[in-house]
Amino acid sequence: MKTALLFAISLAGAGVAMPASADNYVKGSYLHNALVQVCSETAADDRLGLHSTLKAYRISKQAAVEKVVCNGQRLMDFARANQAVKVTAMLQRYEDRIKGRVTIQDVAASAAN
């Protein structure tokens, strides 16, 4: 149980730190296998396979769209490059959420004297 909890915490921390790319991980590791499988399912335009892979590895679709990198491209760009129409349609709303985010910056305005 402690190992599973430690793994979950480290996976969450790694996901926040930087985008996930299979090149960054040791071949045969759990995370490397997950990323390779996600990219393979995306390239094959297998919507159901991608859904079950994300579910099996407990990766949310939002996190996959935001953080998974396949061949140096973000997941949605990779799907479009491989003409994965079904996968693109499935993940489009998660990409739209990213575009719709509003950030508020505090801009220090100079005093008009």
C-alpha positions, 0 to 999 in steps of 0.5 A: 500500500505504501508503494502504491501511495508513494508511486501515485504521489511521485507520478502526480509530482512528475506530471506537474513538474514538466510535460511527459515524454517517453524519451525522458524515462528508462525504457521498460519503466511503468511511465515509459510504457504508459507514454508509449502506449498512449502515443501508439493508440493516438497514432493508430486513431484508436479512440477506445484503445486510448480511452482504456489506456488512459483509464488503466494508467489513471491519466485524465484526458485533461492531463494527457492533452496538457502534458503528454508529448509524442515525438516532440509534439503535444498530444493533440498536435501529434494526433492531427499530424497523424490524421487521427480524426477520432482521437482528435474529436474525443480530446478536442473539448479538453484542448478547448479548456486550455485555450479558454483559460484566463490568467490575471496579471497584476500590472503595475501602472505608472502614476499619471502625474 
